[in-house]
Amino acid sequence: MATFLYAILVVAFSSLSTAELVIDVQPNVISPEITSQLVINCSITNNQVQRLDVIRSLTLSRYNETFRDFEVMIVLDLLTLNLKQLVTFKYSIISFGNVFIYLTILYPTKLDAKVYRCNVNGDNSNEKNISLFTKKAVEYETNSTALIEEIQRCKKVESKCQCSLQNNDSSSNYKRSRVHFSEISEIIKERIETLTLNCTYQTLKHHQTKTSLQSLYILHEANGVIANINKGQPVVLGKSGKYFCEANVKHSDGRAERLSEMLILTVVSPTVDNFVKVIEKLLGQVDEDTKHIQENKQNIKHTKEELKTKEQDILSNTADLNSTQQTISSMKEELTINQENLKIVQEDLNIQQRNILSMEKDFNTHLQNISNFEENLEILLSNFSTALMEMKNLTDKEDNQITSCRDVNSKDDRVVVTLASGLKIMCDTKTDGGGWIIFQRRINGQVDFYRNWQAYRYGFGDYDIGEFYLGNENIYNLTSFTNFDLRIDLKFNYQGYFAQYTHFKLLSEREFYRLKIGDYSGNAGDSLLYHKDMYFSTYDKDNNRDHRNCAAEYRGAWWYDSCHHSHLNGVWGEGIQKALFGIK
């Protein structure tokens, strides 16, 4: 079972630090029998991440080859500091804080050599959810056979292993003369001094048997192998402790031998004097760099002047060349034009000759046509008289077509008619003397009025059901050339109410069907005044003045301001028994 350790870390960064999401794995190579633990650090530097204003969670996962996707191991809710472990390890330690997760896997195996991913989830300044991640791969590497056999032998026979690691009187000087650390400071100042370990192996001339180096590496007492020298891996040092330079060699007589030298290093925090010395050194380097920059600037200036002179020469030569080319081009163009003109004159002459022949033929044809025309003229006069009679009958028929609900007389309260323009409308023949064009009606909620801009542009619903919207484009066409009144009739608890406005019209779609109304009368309240001069909005075309999308929030479509005082195209409810818009 994993052991949980909860901690809150306060980290002080310098003014040059930057905020970022990091993942660090130590070591990044698992060596069998050598790597004792694998430490994965998933954290956020400077307590913030670029592009994220609110950080919600931190997730550590690793790639699963079977599912071909990343498997989530640990999730940390950064708002509540609630940690969830989704993958159980046999031996592990988990520590976490407000911006980090540390997972330590003890005795890692080949199964732990995977790609690890650190993921942060949060919101940006626009409250949009964003997820960022970074990855780090851990490899599995089999060390030299001699090294593995030596370690396995030491585990089986502890006393023999201890003997092989100790230096006795007869071989101590011999071993130390061949493997050692060089150019090492045993006390390292954190963030100031660079820690460099040189692990070397030397062959002594007086040795009678030949030896071959099998492997050369550096070990840390806690982290295991941190660098294989013969493979050029960089030395990764992160803390104090014991470091070992070890070499596995093979003698010509078949003997295998391991040579080792230990060094204890201490990483200490730098003092103010250390920082002052570093700053003085940096200032001196800055002065030298400044001198070099000034010299380079002077050289660049001279080079620019030379280039400018050469550029002017090139421009002058280019201008002369262009002038010559233009003269040649002009002469070629004039020659081409003259040739074309000569060709055109010849073609015109041929055309005129053909035209003369054609005119002779046309003259004879015209004589014949005049004779035919006289005969046809008599027929046309007869047909014209008939057409006049048919036109008169058609005009009389059009005069009887309906152009407004005022032309409709019916015993029914409401009747559906087709105007002369072809628009099918429903007329109210009884309310306040009749003559009203109903452009919106809701009685039972069977028709959904939460629709997009196109639906409200052309209209929707069913006259047979009794719920419909005539369409903003149709209302605009009706109210553009004639003065109309707007009447809103409502029924609530079997009681009727109405609101009536003069000078009602909708502007064009270019002006988003802007609402125009005049004076109010009635007993339903003047709540539509709040929407006067407002633009029509739907959930997919927000034209209201509020920062919210009122149509989406209130599931309707209306002339919203911020957002509404009346909302007759909203969600149908029990409180509305009947709603009807009419214009006359």
CORRANOR-V837436 format. One line per field, one symbol per residue. psi: psi as a letter, one per 30 degrees, with the letter a starting at -180 (. if undefined). A space follows every 50 residues. Layout:
BEGIN
psi = ???
END
This chain:
BEGIN
psi = kkkkjkljkjkkllffllklklkkkklgkkkkfejflkkkjjlkkgglkk fkejkelkkkllkjfefhlkkkekkjjfefhkkkjfkklejlkkklafgl kkjjjkhlafffiakkkkkkkakafggkkkkllllkkklkkklkeeeeee eeeeeeieeeeeeffkjleffeeeefffklklhkkfjkkkfekkjkkjjl kkkkefkekklkkelklklkfefbkfkjefggkkkjkfllakkkjkkjlk lfgfkkkkkkkkkkkkjlklleeeeeeeeeeeeeeeeeeeeeeeeeeeee eeeeeeeeeeeeeeeeeeeeeeeeeeeeeeeeeeeeeeeeeeeeeeeeee eeeeeeeeeeeeeeeeeeeeeeeeefeeeeeeeeeeeeeeeeeeeeeeff lkflfffkklflekkklklfffkklkkjfekhfagkjjfkkkffgfkkgi laeeefefllakeeegklkfkeeeeeeegffkklkkkjkkkkhgkkllkk klhklkllffghhkkklblklagfkhffefgkglkkklfgijglflflje eeegiaklikdielflifgakklffjekkkklk.
END
